[in-house]
């Protein structure tokens, strides 16, 4: 389970390094408000997803974090 928690921490770190403040502000102006919004581009999210493909345990953790 520690390995999955470490993956989660690493993923959050990746999100924070690619955080796009103007994108978040734009979403907020359009009424798209989220508890956690990093403003990461979809193309980058797809890249991240490829790194974690087929990891069911990690997917369950992400689902629980909502």
LUMBA-341469 format. One record per residue (C-alpha): residue number from 1; residue in three letters; x, y, z. Coordinates in nm, 4 decimals. Each point is the difference from the previous one (the first is absolute). Layout:
# LUMBA-341469
<mise><nr>NUM</nr><rest>ALA</rest><east>X</east><north>Y</north><up>Z</up></mise>
...
# end
This chain:
# LUMBA-341469
<mise><nr>1</nr><rest>UNK</rest><east>0.0000</east><north>0.0000</north><up>0.0000</up></mise>
<mise><nr>2</nr><rest>UNK</rest><east>0.2942</east><north>0.2332</north><up>0.0637</up></mise>
<mise><nr>3</nr><rest>UNK</rest><east>0.0975</east><north>-0.0269</north><up>-0.3659</up></mise>
<mise><nr>4</nr><rest>UNK</rest><east>-0.3453</east><north>0.1209</north><up>-0.1043</up></mise>
<mise><nr>5</nr><rest>UNK</rest><east>0.0145</east><north>0.2886</north><up>0.2483</up></mise>
<mise><nr>6</nr><rest>UNK</rest><east>0.3415</east><north>0.0967</north><up>-0.1373</up></mise>
<mise><nr>7</nr><rest>UNK</rest><east>-0.1394</east><north>-0.0029</north><up>-0.3552</up></mise>
<mise><nr>8</nr><rest>UNK</rest><east>-0.2791</east><north>0.2301</north><up>0.1144</up></mise>
<mise><nr>9</nr><rest>UNK</rest><east>0.2444</east><north>0.2462</north><up>0.1560</up></mise>
<mise><nr>10</nr><rest>UNK</rest><east>0.2107</east><north>-0.0016</north><up>-0.3160</up></mise>
<mise><nr>11</nr><rest>UNK</rest><east>-0.3052</east><north>0.0620</north><up>-0.2190</up></mise>
<mise><nr>12</nr><rest>UNK</rest><east>-0.1067</east><north>0.2967</north><up>0.2146</up></mise>
<mise><nr>13</nr><rest>UNK</rest><east>0.3522</east><north>0.1382</north><up>-0.0253</up></mise>
<mise><nr>14</nr><rest>UNK</rest><east>-0.0182</east><north>-0.0286</north><up>-0.3805</up></mise>
<mise><nr>15</nr><rest>UNK</rest><east>-0.3341</east><north>0.1823</north><up>0.0014</up></mise>
<mise><nr>16</nr><rest>UNK</rest><east>0.1399</east><north>0.2804</north><up>0.2129</up></mise>
<mise><nr>17</nr><rest>UNK</rest><east>0.3021</east><north>0.0479</north><up>-0.2261</up></mise>
<mise><nr>18</nr><rest>UNK</rest><east>-0.2309</east><north>0.0392</north><up>-0.3004</up></mise>
<mise><nr>19</nr><rest>UNK</rest><east>-0.2622</east><north>0.2086</north><up>0.1763</up></mise>
<mise><nr>20</nr><rest>UNK</rest><east>-0.1485</east><north>0.2671</north><up>-0.2240</up></mise>
<mise><nr>21</nr><rest>UNK</rest><east>-0.1401</east><north>0.2884</north><up>0.2051</up></mise>
<mise><nr>22</nr><rest>UNK</rest><east>-0.1541</east><north>0.1886</north><up>-0.2941</up></mise>
<mise><nr>23</nr><rest>UNK</rest><east>-0.1843</east><north>-0.3158</north><up>-0.1078</up></mise>
<mise><nr>24</nr><rest>UNK</rest><east>-0.1383</east><north>-0.0465</north><up>0.3518</up></mise>
<mise><nr>25</nr><rest>UNK</rest><east>-0.1121</east><north>0.3643</north><up>0.0125</up></mise>
<mise><nr>26</nr><rest>UNK</rest><east>-0.1665</east><north>-0.0344</north><up>-0.3391</up></mise>
<mise><nr>27</nr><rest>UNK</rest><east>-0.1882</east><north>-0.3114</north><up>0.1143</up></mise>
<mise><nr>28</nr><rest>UNK</rest><east>-0.1134</east><north>0.1802</north><up>0.3152</up></mise>
<mise><nr>29</nr><rest>UNK</rest><east>-0.1317</east><north>0.2936</north><up>-0.2063</up></mise>
<mise><nr>30</nr><rest>UNK</rest><east>-0.2006</east><north>-0.2466</north><up>-0.2108</up></mise>
<mise><nr>31</nr><rest>UNK</rest><east>-0.1528</east><north>-0.1479</north><up>0.3147</up></mise>
<mise><nr>32</nr><rest>UNK</rest><east>0.2121</east><north>-0.3160</north><up>0.0007</up></mise>
<mise><nr>33</nr><rest>UNK</rest><east>0.1061</east><north>-0.0146</north><up>0.3632</up></mise>
<mise><nr>34</nr><rest>UNK</rest><east>0.1649</east><north>-0.3073</north><up>0.1459</up></mise>
<mise><nr>35</nr><rest>UNK</rest><east>0.1450</east><north>-0.0874</north><up>0.3415</up></mise>
<mise><nr>36</nr><rest>UNK</rest><east>0.3285</east><north>-0.0848</north><up>-0.1713</up></mise>
<mise><nr>37</nr><rest>UNK</rest><east>0.0814</east><north>0.1594</north><up>-0.3311</up></mise>
<mise><nr>38</nr><rest>UNK</rest><east>0.3538</east><north>0.0111</north><up>-0.1306</up></mise>
<mise><nr>39</nr><rest>UNK</rest><east>-0.0870</east><north>0.1208</north><up>-0.3492</up></mise>
<mise><nr>40</nr><rest>UNK</rest><east>0.2162</east><north>-0.2707</north><up>-0.1567</up></mise>
<mise><nr>41</nr><rest>UNK</rest><east>-0.0435</east><north>-0.0357</north><up>-0.3760</up></mise>
<mise><nr>42</nr><rest>UNK</rest><east>-0.1859</east><north>-0.3073</north><up>-0.1232</up></mise>
<mise><nr>43</nr><rest>UNK</rest><east>0.2981</east><north>-0.1032</north><up>-0.2131</up></mise>
<mise><nr>44</nr><rest>UNK</rest><east>0.2156</east><north>-0.0097</north><up>0.3144</up></mise>
<mise><nr>45</nr><rest>UNK</rest><east>-0.2653</east><north>-0.1942</north><up>0.1905</up></mise>
<mise><nr>46</nr><rest>UNK</rest><east>0.0002</east><north>-0.2563</north><up>-0.2802</up></mise>
<mise><nr>47</nr><rest>UNK</rest><east>0.3785</east><north>-0.0322</north><up>0.0301</up></mise>
<mise><nr>48</nr><rest>UNK</rest><east>-0.0313</east><north>-0.0577</north><up>0.3738</up></mise>
<mise><nr>49</nr><rest>UNK</rest><east>-0.2720</east><north>-0.2591</north><up>-0.0563</up></mise>
<mise><nr>50</nr><rest>UNK</rest><east>0.2266</east><north>-0.2026</north><up>-0.2289</up></mise>
<mise><nr>51</nr><rest>UNK</rest><east>0.2552</east><north>-0.0286</north><up>0.2806</up></mise>
<mise><nr>52</nr><rest>UNK</rest><east>-0.2580</east><north>-0.1560</north><up>0.2315</up></mise>
<mise><nr>53</nr><rest>UNK</rest><east>-0.1963</east><north>-0.2105</north><up>-0.2485</up></mise>
<mise><nr>54</nr><rest>UNK</rest><east>-0.1217</east><north>-0.3391</north><up>0.1210</up></mise>
<mise><nr>55</nr><rest>UNK</rest><east>0.0630</east><north>0.0740</north><up>0.3686</up></mise>
<mise><nr>56</nr><rest>UNK</rest><east>-0.3321</east><north>-0.0961</north><up>0.1551</up></mise>
<mise><nr>57</nr><rest>UNK</rest><east>0.1105</east><north>0.0609</north><up>0.3593</up></mise>
<mise><nr>58</nr><rest>UNK</rest><east>0.1121</east><north>0.3534</north><up>-0.0873</up></mise>
<mise><nr>59</nr><rest>UNK</rest><east>-0.3247</east><north>0.0640</north><up>-0.1866</up></mise>
<mise><nr>60</nr><rest>UNK</rest><east>-0.1971</east><north>-0.1009</north><up>0.3092</up></mise>
<mise><nr>61</nr><rest>UNK</rest><east>0.2005</east><north>0.2419</north><up>0.2132</up></mise>
<mise><nr>62</nr><rest>UNK</rest><east>-0.0647</east><north>0.2841</north><up>-0.2451</up></mise>
<mise><nr>63</nr><rest>UNK</rest><east>-0.3703</east><north>-0.0834</north><up>-0.0081</up></mise>
<mise><nr>64</nr><rest>UNK</rest><east>-0.0169</east><north>0.0139</north><up>0.3804</up></mise>
<mise><nr>65</nr><rest>UNK</rest><east>0.1765</east><north>0.3374</north><up>0.0060</up></mise>
<mise><nr>66</nr><rest>UNK</rest><east>-0.2641</east><north>0.1408</north><up>-0.2359</up></mise>
# end
